[in-house]
Amino acid sequence: MESEQILFTATKDYLKGVMNGKSTIPTKTWKAEYARLTAKRNALNQRYIALKEEVREAEQIRKSVYSILWQEQREHAPRGAQDMER
């Protein structure tokens, strides 16, 4: 019961601040804000997907570079006793 009273009071205070003395709920304003925030979220999500793809490509390049370097290191490294005898 006490938690319901706290929620009621918090909601009442919030609405009082949002309403600014108006008697009707500003649904038009809220819908416009909702649409703006949804568009922003969608744009951020698209950017996230693009960045995720860039990271995947960069990781693939990094793996390829390390593979090439490792291969070159093996080719140029002495081969133990066989190389010393030559």
C-alpha positions in Angstrom: 0.0 0.0 0.0 2.8 2.4 0.9 4.6 1.7 -2.4 1.4 2.5 -4.3 1.2 5.8 -2.4 4.8 6.6 -3.4 4.2 5.8 -7.0 0.9 7.8 -7.0 2.7 10.8 -5.5 5.6 10.6 -7.9 3.3 10.3 -10.9 1.2 13.2 -9.7 4.3 15.4 -9.2 5.6 14.4 -12.7 2.3 15.2 -14.4 2.0 18.4 -12.5 5.4 19.5 -13.8 4.7 18.3 -17.4 1.2 19.8 -17.6 2.2 23.3 -16.7 -1.3 24.2 -15.5 -3.0 22.6 -18.6 -6.0 20.4 -18.0 -5.5 18.0 -20.9 -2.6 15.6 -21.4 -0.3 16.9 -24.2 -0.5 13.7 -26.3 0.4 15.5 -29.5 3.7 16.8 -28.0 4.4 13.4 -26.5 3.8 11.6 -29.8 6.1 14.1 -31.6 8.8 13.5 -29.0 8.3 9.7 -29.3 8.6 10.0 -33.1 11.8 12.1 -32.8 13.3 9.7 -30.3 12.4 6.7 -32.4 14.0 8.2 -35.5 17.1 9.0 -33.5 17.2 5.4 -32.1 16.9 4.0 -35.6 19.7 6.3 -36.9 21.9 5.3 -34.0 21.1 1.6 -34.6 22.1 1.9 -38.3 25.4 3.6 -37.3 26.0 0.8 -34.8 25.5 -1.8 -37.5 27.9 0.0 -39.8 30.5 0.3 -37.1 30.1 -3.3 -36.2 30.8 -4.3 -39.8 33.8 -2.0 -39.9 35.2 -3.7 -36.7 34.6 -7.1 -38.3 36.5 -6.0 -41.4 39.4 -4.5 -39.3 39.6 -7.7 -37.3 39.8 -9.8 -40.5 42.6 -7.5 -41.8 44.5 -7.7 -38.5 44.3 -11.5 -38.6 45.6 -11.5 -42.2 48.5 -9.2 -41.4 49.5 -11.4 -38.4 49.2 -14.5 -40.6 51.5 -13.0 -43.2 54.0 -11.7 -40.6 54.1 -15.2 -39.0 54.6 -16.8 -42.3 57.4 -14.5 -43.3 59.0 -15.0 -39.9 59.0 -18.7 -40.4 60.5 -18.4 -43.9 63.3 -16.2 -42.7 64.1 -17.9 -39.4 67.1 -20.3 -39.3 66.0 -24.0 -39.5 68.1 -25.3 -36.7 71.1 -27.6 -37.3 70.4 -28.0 -41.0 71.1 -24.3 -41.7 74.2 -24.3 -39.5 75.8 -27.1 -41.5 75.4 -25.4 -44.9 
